[in-house]
Amino acid sequence: MTGRLFAALLVLTLAFRFWLAAAFPITGDEAYFIWWGWKPDWGFYDHPPLIGWWLAALLQFGDAEWWLRLPVILQPALLALTIYWTLPRLVAAGLGEERRLWAATLVLLAPVNVWNVFITTDTPLIYCSVLSGLAWVRASQDDAPRWYLAAGLLLAGAVLSKYFAAILGFAYLVDVLRRRTPGAWAGLAIAYACTLPALALMAWWNSANCWPNYMFNFVNRHGDAGWSIKTPLLYAVTLIYVLGPPVLWLAWRSRDRGRRVAIANSLSLPALTTLAWLPFLLFAILALVKQIGLHWLLSFVPFALIWLTLRLAPASLNRLGLFFVGFATLHIAAILIVSRVPLETWQKTRLYDGIVLTFEHRALARELQPYRKDWVLAMDGYSNAVTLGYNLRQYVVVFGEASSHARHDDLVTDFRALAGRNFLILRKSAPNLDDYRKYFREVSADSFEIRGARFWRVKGAGFDYAAYRDGVLAGVRRKYYAIPAWLPQTACYMCDRYFPGEACRR
C-alpha cells in the first residue's frame, strides 16, 4: 500500500458517494429525521435529539439531498484520515507507514462505507463513538485526564445520538475492570460525568412528553421479540458482511500469533481489544431474542479493523487490503448497473409502489396539486407520509393508528385543530370506505397510476374530531402510551390534548 494508492481510493470513493447521494432520492427514514430538523426541539419521539439539531443547522443553508447527506458522504474518508493520523499516537513504536495506510484503507472500504450515504441517527453516533473510543485507547496508555475528558465529551455526543452509546460506555467499564488502577477508575468517573448533562436533558424532555424514548425503545417496538434460531443466524451473516467477509476468520486464525506479534512490536492495545469485540459479543447475546439491525454495528467496525491491522503479518494484511479493494469495486459496479435498470424492472415486487412513491415524487406532486392549498394531506403510514412531505416541502399527516414507528406524528399533529377540515388521504392499497365514513361527513375515492403503480385518493369532507378521538386516538393511547407508574411525568401531549384529566398510565 502506497500513499498514492490510498489517495486515489479516497478520491474515487468520495466521487462515487457524492454521485450516489445526488442521484438517489430521500428515503423514508431520512425524511423522518429531516422533519426533525425542520421542526427542531429538545427531544424527538424515538431517539435522542442530536441528528435533529445537526439537520436543523444544515437546513439553514439548503435542503438538497446531497447537502443534507454531506456529513455521511464524508464520514468514511474523515474517519480513515483520522485513524491514519491517530495510530502513531496510540502505539509506542513499531508502526510502519504501510500498516497505517492499510488501517485507514480498510476503514475507508469497509463494505457499508462504500455505499451508505443515507441520513440516520447513526451518522453522528459513528463520529462520536469512534472518536471517543480512540481518545479512550489513548488515555489507557498513561491515564492522561485530558484524554479521558475528550473520550467523555465525545461519549456525551454519542449519548445524544442513540441509546446504543450505552454499549460503548459499558466497554469502558469492562476495560477499567481489566486494568483496575486508580487512574483508570478516575478516568471512568471523568468520562461518565461528562454524559450526565446529556442524560439529564433527555430525562427532563421525556418526563414532559410521555416518555416516548423509553416507550419506543424498551416497550412498544419489541412485540416480535422472543427466542429464535433465525435471528442469531441473521446476525452472524450481518456481522460477516459489515466487517468484510474474511475479517472474522482472519481474526480467529491470528488470535494467538497476532497477539505475540503485536506485543513484540509494541502494537498491543488491550483497550482496543475490548472496544473491538465486546460490543459484537453483546449484540450476539441480544440476537438470541431480537433481530439486530445492520446499522447498529457500524459504530464499532473501525475498532475491529484497526485491531486486525495491528496483528496481521504484512503478507496477510496485503491480501486482506486487496480483497477490500476488489469487494468495493464489486459494490460500485453493481450499484452503477442497477442505476441503469428501468424502474419497471421491480414491478413484480411488493415494494414497487413504495419505490415509485420515492422516485416519482414529481408525478405524485402533480396528482396532488389541486388539493394542497385547502385540504389536509395525509397518508396511512409514517414513512410514506414523511417521504411525500419532504418532496412536497409540506407536512403530511398520518391518518389512522399506523405502527409503533409512526408515533412522532403524535407530537406534531393536533387533530383538535383539524376539526371540520377536508382530508385528502393518499394510499398505496385500495381503501375500504367504511373505515373512513365514521370520521367524515362525506367520503369518496378515486385512483391514478404512475409507472404501473396504482395509488388511491380518499377524500373526506368535514372531519369529525370527536369520532376520531374515540375510534383511533383512544386505541393509540392504550397501545402506545401505557406509561409505567414508576416513571415521573410533568406532562404528556397525548392525554393532555385529547383526554384531559385522564393520565397516560398503566
C-alpha positions in Angstrom: 0.0 0.0 0.0 1.3 3.4 -1.0 0.2 6.9 -0.2 -0.7 7.5 -3.8 -3.0 4.4 -3.9 -4.7 5.5 -0.7 -5.2 9.0 -2.1 -6.7 7.6 -5.3 -9.1 5.3 -3.4 -10.1 8.3 -1.2 -10.9 10.4 -4.2 -12.7 7.7 -6.2 -14.9 6.6 -3.3 -15.8 10.2 -2.5 -16.7 10.8 -6.1 -18.9 7.7 -6.1 -20.6 8.6 -2.8 -21.3 12.2 -4.0 -22.9 10.8 -7.2 -25.0 8.3 -5.3 -26.2 10.9 -2.7 -27.2 13.2 -5.5 -28.8 10.5 -7.7 -30.7 8.6 -5.0 -33.9 10.3 -3.7 -34.5 10.8 0.0 -35.8 7.6 1.7 -38.5 7.4 4.5 -36.1 7.2 7.5 -34.1 10.2 6.1 -37.2 12.3 5.6 -38.3 11.4 9.1 -35.1 13.0 10.5 -35.2 15.9 8.1 -38.6 16.8 9.5 -36.9 16.8 12.9 -34.5 19.4 11.5 -37.4 21.5 10.1 -39.1 21.5 13.5 -36.2 21.3 16.0 -36.9 20.5 19.6 -35.1 19.4 22.8 -36.1 15.8 22.0 -37.9 13.6 19.5 -40.1 10.6 19.6 -37.8 7.6 19.3 -34.2 8.8 19.6 -32.1 11.5 21.4 -32.0 14.8 19.6 -28.6 15.3 18.1 -29.5 14.2 14.5 -32.4 16.7 14.6 -30.1 19.6 15.7 -27.5 18.5 13.2 -30.0 18.7 10.3 -31.5 22.0 11.6 -28.1 23.6 11.2 -27.7 22.2 7.7 -31.2 23.3 6.7 -30.2 26.9 7.3 -28.2 26.7 4.1 -30.3 24.3 1.9 -32.4 21.2 1.7 -30.9 19.3 -1.3 -30.3 15.6 -0.9 -26.5 15.8 -1.3 -26.2 18.7 1.1 -28.2 17.1 3.9 -26.2 13.9 3.3 -22.9 15.6 3.3 -21.8 14.5 6.8 -22.4 10.9 6.0 -20.9 11.2 2.5 -17.6 12.5 4.1 -17.7 10.1 7.0 -15.6 7.2 5.7 -12.9 9.5 4.3 -12.8 11.6 7.5 -12.6 8.5 9.8 -9.9 6.9 7.6 -7.8 10.1 7.7 -8.3 10.4 11.5 -7.2 6.8 12.0 -4.1 7.3 9.8 -3.2 10.4 11.9 -4.1 8.8 15.2 -2.4 5.4 15.1 1.2 6.7 15.7 -0.1 8.5 18.8 -1.8 5.3 20.1 1.1 2.9 19.9 4.6 3.1 21.5 6.7 2.0 18.5 6.9 -0.4 15.6 4.1 1.0 13.4 5.2 1.3 9.8 3.8 3.6 7.2 2.3 0.8 5.2 0.4 -0.6 8.2 -1.1 2.9 8.9 -2.2 3.2 5.3 -3.8 -0.3 5.4 -5.7 0.5 8.6 -7.1 3.7 7.0 -7.9 1.9 3.8 -9.8 -0.9 5.5 -12.0 1.6 7.3 -12.5 3.6 4.1 -13.5 0.5 2.1 -15.5 -1.4 4.8 -18.5 -2.8 2.8 -21.2 -0.5 4.2 -18.9 2.5 4.0 -18.8 2.1 0.2 -22.5 2.7 -0.4 -24.1 4.1 2.8 -24.9 7.7 2.1 -28.2 7.8 4.0 -29.1 10.1 6.9 -29.7 8.2 10.1 -29.1 8.7 13.8 -26.0 6.5 13.3 -24.3 9.3 11.4 -23.4 11.4 14.5 -23.3 8.3 16.6 -20.4 6.9 14.5 -18.5 10.1 14.5 -18.8 10.5 18.3 -18.3 6.8 19.1 -15.2 6.3 17.0 -13.5 9.5 18.1 -14.5 8.8 21.8 -13.1 5.2 21.5 -9.8 6.4 20.0 -9.4 9.0 22.8 -10.1 6.3 25.4 -7.5 4.0 23.9 -5.0 6.9 24.0 -6.0 7.6 27.6 -5.4 4.0 28.6 -1.8 4.3 27.7 -0.9 6.6 30.6 -4.2 7.5 32.3 -3.9 11.1 31.0 -7.0 13.0 32.3 -7.3 15.2 29.2 -7.8 12.2 27.0 -10.4 10.8 29.4 -12.1 14.2 29.2 -12.1 14.0 25.4 -13.5 10.5 25.5 -16.2 11.6 27.9 -17.3 14.6 25.9 -17.5 12.6 22.7 -19.4 9.8 24.6 -21.9 12.5 25.6 -22.3 13.3 21.9 -22.9 9.6 21.3 -25.5 9.5 24.1 -27.3 12.4 22.4 -27.3 10.4 19.2 -28.6 7.0 20.1 -29.1 4.8 23.1 -26.6 2.2 21.8 -24.0 4.6 23.1 -24.5 2.7 26.4 -22.6 -0.2 24.8 -19.6 1.9 24.4 -19.8 3.2 27.9 -20.1 -0.4 29.2 -17.0 -1.3 27.2 -15.1 1.5 29.0 -16.2 -0.1 32.3 -15.0 -3.5 31.3 -11.7 -2.1 30.2 -11.3 -0.4 33.7 -12.2 -3.6 35.4 -9.4 -5.3 33.5 -6.9 -2.7 34.5 -8.1 -1.8 38.0 -5.8 1.1 38.5 -6.6 4.3 40.4 -6.0 6.4 37.2 -8.4 4.2 35.2 -11.2 4.5 37.8 -10.7 8.2 37.9 -10.8 8.4 34.1 -14.0 6.4 34.0 -15.5 8.8 36.5 -14.5 11.7 34.3 -16.0 10.1 31.2 -19.2 9.2 32.8 -19.6 12.6 34.5 -19.4 14.2 31.0 -22.6 12.3 30.0 -24.7 13.4 32.9 -25.9 16.7 31.3 -27.0 14.8 28.2 -28.8 12.2 30.3 -30.4 14.9 32.4 -31.7 16.7 29.3 -33.2 13.6 27.9 -34.9 12.7 31.2 -36.3 16.2 31.5 -37.7 16.3 28.0 -39.1 12.7 28.2 -40.8 13.4 31.5 -42.7 16.3 29.9 -43.6 14.3 26.7 -45.0 10.9 27.6 -41.5 9.2 27.9 -41.6 8.4 24.2 -37.9 7.4 24.0 -38.4 4.8 26.8 -41.8 3.5 25.4 -40.4 3.1 21.9 -37.0 1.6 22.6 -37.9 -0.6 25.6 -41.6 -1.4 25.2 -43.5 -0.7 22.0 -41.0 -2.0 19.4 -40.4 -5.4 20.9 -43.7 -7.2 20.2 -41.8 -9.6 17.9 -39.0 -10.3 20.4 -38.5 -13.9 21.6 -36.1 -16.9 21.4 -35.3 -17.7 17.8 -32.8 -19.6 15.7 -33.3 -17.2 12.8 -32.1 -14.0 14.5 -28.7 -15.4 15.6 -28.0 -16.7 12.1 -29.1 -13.5 10.5 -26.8 -11.6 12.9 -23.9 -13.8 12.0 -24.4 -13.1 8.3 -24.8 -9.4 9.0 -21.6 -9.3 11.1 -19.6 -11.1 8.4 -20.8 -8.6 5.8 -20.3 -5.4 7.8 -16.8 -6.3 8.9 -15.8 -7.7 5.5 -16.2 -11.5 4.7 -12.6 -12.5 5.6 -12.2 -10.5 8.8 -13.7 -12.8 11.4 -11.8 -15.8 10.0 -8.5 -13.9 10.0 -9.2 -12.6 13.5 -9.8 -16.1 14.8 -6.8 -17.6 13.0 -4.4 -15.0 14.1 -5.6 -14.5 17.7 -2.5 -16.1 19.3 0.2 -15.4 16.8 -1.1 -12.0 16.1 -1.1 -11.1 19.8 2.5 -12.2 20.2 3.5 -10.2 17.1 1.6 -7.1 18.4 3.3 -7.3 21.8 6.7 -7.9 20.3 6.3 -4.8 18.1 4.7 -2.7 20.9 1.4 -2.6 18.9 -0.7 -4.3 21.6 -3.6 -2.1 22.8 -5.7 -4.1 25.3 -8.3 -1.3 25.5 -8.7 -1.6 21.7 -9.4 -5.3 22.0 -12.2 -4.6 24.4 -13.7 -1.9 22.1 -13.3 -4.1 19.0 -15.0 -7.2 20.2 -17.1 -6.7 23.3 -19.9 -4.8 21.5 -20.3 -7.6 18.9 -20.5 -10.1 21.7 -23.2 -8.1 23.4 -25.1 -7.9 20.2 -24.7 -11.7 19.7 -26.5 -12.2 23.1 -29.2 -9.8 22.1 -29.6 -11.6 18.8 -30.9 -14.6 20.6 -34.2 -12.8 21.1 -34.1 -9.8 18.8 -33.2 -9.0 15.2 -30.1 -6.9 15.0 -30.1 -4.1 12.5 -27.2 -3.8 10.2 -26.7 -0.1 11.1 -26.5 -1.0 14.8 -23.0 -2.4 14.3 -21.4 0.4 12.3 -20.0 2.4 15.3 -17.7 -0.5 16.3 -16.5 -1.7 12.9 -13.5 0.6 12.8 -12.1 -0.7 16.1 -12.2 -4.3 14.8 -10.5 -3.3 11.6 -7.7 -1.4 13.4 -7.3 -4.3 15.9 -6.8 -6.8 13.0 -4.5 -4.4 11.1 -2.1 -4.3 14.1 -1.9 -8.1 14.3 -1.7 -9.4 10.7 1.6 -10.3 9.1 2.4 -8.0 6.2 1.6 -10.6 3.5 -1.8 -11.4 5.1 -2.6 -7.7 5.5 -1.8 -7.0 1.9 -4.1 -9.8 0.8 -6.9 -8.5 3.0 -6.5 -5.0 1.7 -6.6 -6.2 -1.9 -9.8 -8.1 -1.1 -11.4 -4.9 0.3 -10.4 -3.1 -2.9 -12.0 -5.8 -5.0 -15.1 -6.1 -2.9 -15.6 -2.3 -3.0 -15.2 -2.3 -6.8 -17.9 -5.1 -7.0 -20.3 -3.0 -4.9 -19.7 0.1 -7.1 -20.2 -1.8 -10.3 -23.4 -3.5 -9.1 -24.9 -0.1 -8.0 -24.0 1.5 -11.3 -25.6 -1.4 -13.2 -28.8 -1.3 -11.1 -29.0 2.5 -11.5 -29.4 2.0 -15.3 -32.2 -0.6 -14.9 -35.7 0.8 -15.7 -37.9 1.3 -12.7 -40.5 -1.1 -14.1 -38.0 -3.9 -13.6 -39.1 -4.1 -9.9 -42.9 -4.0 -10.8 -43.5 -7.6 -9.7 -42.1 -7.0 -6.2 -44.3 -6.0 -3.2 -42.1 -2.9 -2.7 -42.8 -1.4 -6.1 -45.4 1.1 -5.1 -43.1 2.4 -2.4 -40.3 2.6 -4.9 -42.5 4.7 -7.2 -43.5 6.9 -4.3 -39.9 7.6 -3.6 -38.6 8.0 -7.2 -41.6 9.6 -9.0 -42.4 12.3 -6.5 -42.8 15.0 -9.2 -45.6 12.9 -10.8 -47.2 12.4 -7.4 -47.0 16.2 -6.7 -48.9 16.9 -10.0 -51.7 14.5 -9.0 -52.0 16.1 -5.5 -51.6 19.7 -6.6 -55.3 20.6 -6.7 -55.6 19.6 -3.0 -52.5 21.1 -1.5 -53.9 24.5 -0.6 -57.2 23.8 1.1 -57.1 20.1 2.0 -55.2 18.4 4.8 -52.8 16.0 3.1 -52.4 12.6 4.8 -51.2 9.0 4.4 -51.8 5.9 6.5 -48.1 5.2 7.3 -45.4 7.5 8.7 -42.5 6.5 6.4 -44.6 7.2 3.3 -46.1 10.4 4.8 -42.7 12.0 5.6 -41.2 10.9 2.3 -44.1 12.6 0.4 -43.9 15.6 2.8 -40.2 16.1 2.1 -40.7 16.0 -1.6 -43.7 18.4 -1.4 -42.0 20.5 1.2 -45.3 20.3 3.1 -46.1 18.3 6.2 -48.2 15.2 5.5 -50.3 13.9 8.5 -50.5 10.3 9.5 -54.2 9.3 9.4 -55.2 6.2 11.4 -53.3 4.1 14.0 -50.3 3.2 11.9 -47.4 1.5 13.8 -45.1 2.0 16.7 -42.7 3.6 14.2 -45.3 6.2 13.2 -45.7 7.9 16.6 -43.6 11.1 16.1 -46.7 12.5 14.3 -48.5 12.3 17.6 -46.2 15.1 18.8 -46.5 17.2 15.6 -50.2 16.9 14.7 -53.0 18.2 16.9 -56.2 16.7 15.5 -58.4 19.1 17.6 -57.2 21.9 15.3 -58.3 19.9 12.2 -62.0 19.5 13.2 -64.3 20.2 10.2 -61.4 20.2 7.7 -61.3 18.3 4.4 -58.7 15.5 4.2 -57.0 14.0 1.1 -55.6 10.6 2.2 -53.2 9.1 -0.3 -53.0 5.3 -0.1 -50.9 2.6 -1.8 -53.7 0.0 -1.5 -57.4 0.0 -2.3 -59.4 1.5 0.6 -62.5 0.3 2.4 -64.5 3.4 2.5 -66.5 2.2 5.6 -63.2 2.6 7.5 -63.4 6.4 6.8 -67.1 7.2 6.8 -67.3 7.2 10.6 -64.8 10.1 10.7 -66.1 12.3 7.9 -69.4 13.9 6.8 -68.8 12.7 3.2 -66.3 10.2 1.7 -65.3 9.4 -1.9 -62.3 7.9 -3.6 -60.6 7.7 -6.9 -57.3 6.3 -8.1 -54.5 7.1 -10.6 -51.5 5.2 -12.0 -47.8 6.2 -12.2 -45.3 3.9 -13.9 -47.6 0.9 -13.4 -48.2 1.5 -9.7 -51.7 2.4 -8.6 -52.5 5.0 -5.8 -55.8 5.8 -4.3 -57.1 9.2 -3.1 -59.6 9.0 -0.3 -61.4 12.4 0.0 -63.0 13.0 3.3 -65.1 16.2 3.8 -65.9 17.5 7.3 -63.5 15.8 9.7 -65.3 14.6 12.9 -62.6 15.0 15.6 -64.7 13.6 18.4 -65.3 10.3 16.5 -61.6 10.1 15.5 -60.6 10.6 19.1 -62.8 7.8 20.3 -62.2 5.5 17.3 -58.5 5.9 16.8 -56.7 8.1 19.4 -58.2 6.2 22.3 -56.7 2.9 20.9 -53.4 4.6 20.2 -53.3 5.8 23.8 -54.0 2.3 25.2 -51.5 0.6 22.9 -48.5 3.0 22.9 -48.9 5.3 25.9 -49.4 2.9 28.8 -46.6 4.6 30.7 -45.3 2.7 33.8 -46.4 4.3 37.1 -42.8 4.5 38.3 -41.8 7.0 35.6 -42.3 10.6 36.8 -44.4 12.8 34.5 -44.8 16.5 34.3 -46.9 16.5 31.1 -48.0 14.2 28.3 -49.1 15.5 25.0 -51.4 12.5 24.2 -53.5 12.7 27.3 -53.2 16.5 27.8 -54.6 17.2 24.3 -57.2 14.5 23.9 -58.0 13.1 27.3 -57.6 15.9 29.8 -57.9 14.7 33.4 -57.0 11.1 32.4 -53.4 10.0 32.9 -51.5 8.0 30.4 -50.6 5.2 32.8 -50.8 1.5 33.2 
